[in-house]
Amino acid sequence: MPVQEDEFSGAVAALANQWKLENGIGFLLRLLEAKYDSLYQSMTKQTDITPRQFGVLMALLQEGPLTAAALADRISCDRNTLSEMLKRMAERRLISKKDNPDDRRSIQVQITVKGKNALMAVVPAAARLQELMLAPLSPDDRAHFLRCMLAIAKSAPESTNS
């Protein structure tokens, strides 16, 4: 059904007319994500480990074996998405899964030698990518930008009912 001219007026129309895409967080996040993904592919020169899988492997390398629930929390990923990712990573032998000795109802995930080698091959390029992405900012602004992003990511509600 086409929108009638008088259907949206007043405050909503003024808001829409004044909206600047370049100031919209969703627009900017998509721009940054697209730039990051493109650079990640070209700088790491591989397609085996996605940025999300990089996070899984890095968390397991740094923290040791984790339950799937703890890993999901650590990398801020929903459990269903993580479960599918872990299945693919286990098939490629980047990670291994075993029964959790503390709770047989859950699994424990750990990085394999193949996973560690794959991760180490990507780490230098990932570090260069971080530097490249933050290069337009001063060192103080870089730290502030990262703190702000983390604060928003950690405090934003998953959804609202408004």
C-alpha positions as CSV (number, residue, x, y, z in Angstrom):
1,M,0.0,0.0,0.0
2,P,1.6,3.3,-1.0
3,V,2.2,5.9,1.7
4,Q,-0.2,8.8,1.5
5,E,1.3,12.2,1.6
6,D,-0.4,13.3,4.8
7,E,0.1,9.9,6.6
8,F,3.5,10.9,8.0
9,S,3.8,14.5,9.0
10,G,4.9,16.6,11.8
11,A,7.7,15.3,14.1
12,V,8.2,12.1,12.2
13,A,8.6,13.8,8.9
14,A,10.9,16.4,10.4
15,L,13.1,13.6,11.9
16,A,13.2,11.8,8.6
17,N,14.1,14.9,6.6
18,Q,16.9,15.9,9.1
19,W,18.3,12.3,9.3
20,K,21.9,12.0,8.2
21,L,23.0,8.5,7.2
22,E,26.6,9.4,8.0
23,N,25.6,10.0,11.6
24,G,23.6,6.8,11.9
25,I,25.2,4.1,14.0
26,G,23.7,1.3,11.9
27,F,25.0,2.8,8.7
28,L,28.5,3.4,10.1
29,L,28.7,-0.1,11.6
30,R,27.8,-1.7,8.3
31,L,30.4,0.5,6.6
32,L,33.1,-0.5,9.1
33,E,32.1,-4.2,8.9
34,A,32.2,-4.2,5.1
35,K,35.6,-2.5,5.2
36,Y,36.9,-4.9,7.9
37,D,35.7,-8.0,6.1
38,S,37.2,-7.0,2.8
39,L,40.5,-6.1,4.3
40,Y,40.5,-9.2,6.5
41,Q,40.2,-11.4,3.4
42,S,42.8,-9.6,1.4
43,M,45.3,-9.1,4.3
44,T,45.1,-12.6,5.8
45,K,45.2,-14.1,2.2
46,Q,43.0,-17.0,3.3
47,T,39.4,-17.9,3.6
48,D,39.7,-20.8,6.1
49,I,39.3,-18.8,9.3
50,T,36.5,-16.2,9.3
51,P,36.7,-13.2,11.7
52,R,34.2,-14.9,14.1
53,Q,36.2,-18.2,14.0
54,F,39.3,-16.1,14.7
55,G,37.6,-14.9,17.9
56,V,36.7,-18.5,18.9
57,L,40.3,-19.7,18.3
58,M,41.8,-16.7,20.1
59,A,39.5,-17.2,23.1
60,L,40.4,-20.9,23.3
61,L,44.1,-20.2,22.9
62,Q,44.2,-17.6,25.6
63,E,41.8,-19.2,28.1
64,G,42.1,-22.9,27.5
65,P,39.2,-25.4,27.1
66,L,35.8,-23.8,27.7
67,T,32.3,-25.1,27.8
68,A,30.2,-24.1,24.8
69,A,28.2,-21.8,27.0
70,A,31.3,-20.1,28.5
71,L,32.7,-19.7,25.0
72,A,29.4,-18.2,23.7
73,D,29.5,-15.7,26.5
74,R,33.2,-14.9,26.0
75,I,32.8,-14.1,22.3
76,S,29.3,-12.6,22.6
77,C,27.7,-15.1,20.3
78,D,24.3,-16.7,20.6
79,R,24.6,-20.4,21.4
80,N,22.8,-21.6,18.2
81,T,25.1,-19.7,15.9
82,L,28.1,-20.9,17.9
83,S,27.0,-24.5,17.8
84,E,26.9,-24.4,14.0
85,M,30.2,-22.7,13.8
86,L,31.8,-25.3,16.2
87,K,30.4,-28.1,14.1
88,R,32.1,-26.8,11.0
89,M,35.4,-26.0,12.9
90,A,35.4,-29.5,14.4
91,E,34.9,-31.1,11.0
92,R,38.0,-29.1,9.8
93,R,39.8,-30.2,13.0
94,L,40.5,-26.6,14.1
95,I,38.8,-27.4,17.5
96,S,37.9,-30.6,19.4
97,K,34.8,-31.2,21.5
98,K,34.6,-33.6,24.3
99,D,32.3,-34.3,27.3
100,N,32.7,-31.8,30.0
101,P,34.2,-33.7,33.0
102,D,32.5,-31.3,35.4
103,D,29.0,-31.6,33.8
104,R,28.2,-34.5,31.4
105,R,25.3,-32.4,30.0
106,S,27.7,-30.0,28.4
107,I,30.7,-30.2,26.1
108,Q,34.1,-28.7,26.5
109,V,35.8,-27.1,23.5
110,Q,39.5,-26.8,22.9
111,I,41.8,-25.6,20.2
112,T,43.7,-28.3,18.3
113,V,47.3,-28.1,17.0
114,K,45.9,-27.5,13.5
115,G,43.7,-24.8,14.9
116,K,46.6,-23.1,16.7
117,N,48.7,-23.3,13.6
118,A,45.9,-21.8,11.5
119,L,45.4,-19.0,14.1
120,M,49.1,-18.2,14.3
121,A,49.3,-17.9,10.5
122,V,46.6,-15.2,10.6
123,V,47.6,-13.3,13.8
124,P,50.2,-11.0,12.2
125,A,47.8,-9.9,9.4
126,A,45.0,-9.4,11.9
127,A,47.3,-7.2,14.0
128,R,48.2,-5.2,10.9
129,L,44.5,-4.9,10.0
130,Q,43.7,-3.5,13.4
131,E,46.4,-0.9,13.0
132,L,45.2,0.0,9.5
133,M,41.6,0.3,10.6
134,L,42.6,2.6,13.5
135,A,45.3,4.5,11.6
136,P,43.1,7.6,11.0
137,L,42.8,8.2,14.7
138,S,45.4,9.5,17.2
139,P,46.6,7.0,19.8
140,D,44.4,8.6,22.4
141,D,41.4,8.6,20.1
142,R,42.0,4.9,19.2
143,A,41.8,3.9,22.9
144,H,38.8,6.1,23.4
145,F,37.0,4.7,20.3
146,L,37.6,1.1,21.4
147,R,36.4,1.8,24.9
148,C,33.3,3.5,23.5
149,M,32.5,0.6,21.2
150,L,33.0,-1.9,24.0
151,A,30.7,0.1,26.3
152,I,28.0,0.2,23.7
153,A,28.3,-3.5,22.8
154,K,28.2,-4.5,26.4
155,S,25.3,-2.3,27.5
156,A,23.0,-2.2,24.6
157,P,19.9,-4.3,25.1
158,E,19.4,-7.3,22.8
159,S,16.0,-5.9,21.7
160,T,13.3,-3.5,22.8
161,N,9.5,-3.9,22.8
162,S,8.9,-0.3,21.8
